Amino acid sequence: LNKLPDERRKPVRAELIRLLRMAPEQRPARLANEDFAHRYSPEEQQILKDLSTTLPEDYPLAGR
C-alpha cells in the first residue's frame, strides 16, 4: 500500500477501511463486485484482498 503513488494511496486506503468495517462474510461479495474491479488496478485489488483478509481485527488503522 505504501508503495502506491500518492494519488492512489488515499482511495485504496479508504476502500481498505470500508472492507475492514464489513463483516468478514460480506467482503467476498465486495471484492467480486464489478465496480470494485473497474475502480482498482489488479495490483490494488490484490493489496486490498490481502490486507482485508490478513490484518488482525484490532490492527490500529485511523478512520476505522
C-alpha positions as CSV (number, residue, x, y, z in Angstrom):
1,L,0.0,0.0,0.0
2,N,2.8,2.4,0.9
3,K,4.4,1.8,-2.5
4,L,1.4,3.1,-4.4
5,P,1.6,6.6,-6.0
6,D,0.3,9.3,-3.7
7,E,-2.9,9.9,-5.8
8,R,-3.8,6.2,-5.5
9,R,-2.9,5.6,-1.9
10,K,-5.8,7.6,-0.4
11,P,-8.6,5.9,-2.3
12,V,-7.2,2.4,-1.8
13,R,-6.7,3.1,1.9
14,A,-10.4,4.3,2.1
15,E,-11.5,1.1,0.5
16,L,-9.4,-0.9,2.9
17,I,-11.1,0.8,5.8
18,R,-14.5,0.1,4.2
19,L,-13.6,-3.6,3.8
20,L,-12.3,-3.9,7.4
21,R,-15.6,-2.3,8.7
22,M,-17.6,-5.0,6.9
23,A,-18.4,-8.3,8.4
24,P,-15.8,-10.9,7.1
25,E,-18.5,-12.9,5.3
26,Q,-19.6,-9.7,3.3
27,R,-16.1,-9.0,2.0
28,P,-16.0,-11.6,-0.8
29,A,-19.1,-10.0,-2.4
30,R,-17.5,-6.6,-2.4
31,L,-14.2,-8.0,-3.7
32,A,-16.1,-9.7,-6.6
33,N,-18.2,-6.6,-7.4
34,E,-17.8,-5.2,-10.9
35,D,-17.5,-1.7,-9.6
36,F,-14.5,-2.8,-7.4
37,A,-12.8,-4.4,-10.5
38,H,-13.2,-1.2,-12.5
39,R,-12.2,1.2,-9.7
40,Y,-8.9,-0.5,-8.8
41,S,-6.0,-1.9,-10.8
42,P,-5.1,-5.6,-10.5
43,E,-2.2,-4.7,-8.1
44,E,-4.5,-2.6,-6.0
45,Q,-7.2,-5.3,-5.9
46,Q,-4.6,-7.8,-4.7
47,I,-3.4,-5.4,-2.0
48,L,-6.9,-4.9,-0.8
49,K,-7.7,-8.6,-0.8
50,D,-4.5,-9.5,1.0
51,L,-4.8,-6.8,3.7
52,S,-8.6,-7.2,4.3
53,T,-8.2,-10.9,5.0
54,T,-4.9,-10.9,6.9
55,L,-4.9,-7.8,9.2
56,P,-6.0,-8.6,12.8
57,E,-9.3,-7.1,13.9
58,D,-7.5,-4.9,16.4
59,Y,-5.0,-3.5,13.9
60,P,-4.7,0.3,14.5
61,L,-5.9,2.0,11.4
62,A,-7.1,5.6,11.6
63,G,-10.6,6.1,10.4
64,R,-11.6,2.6,11.2
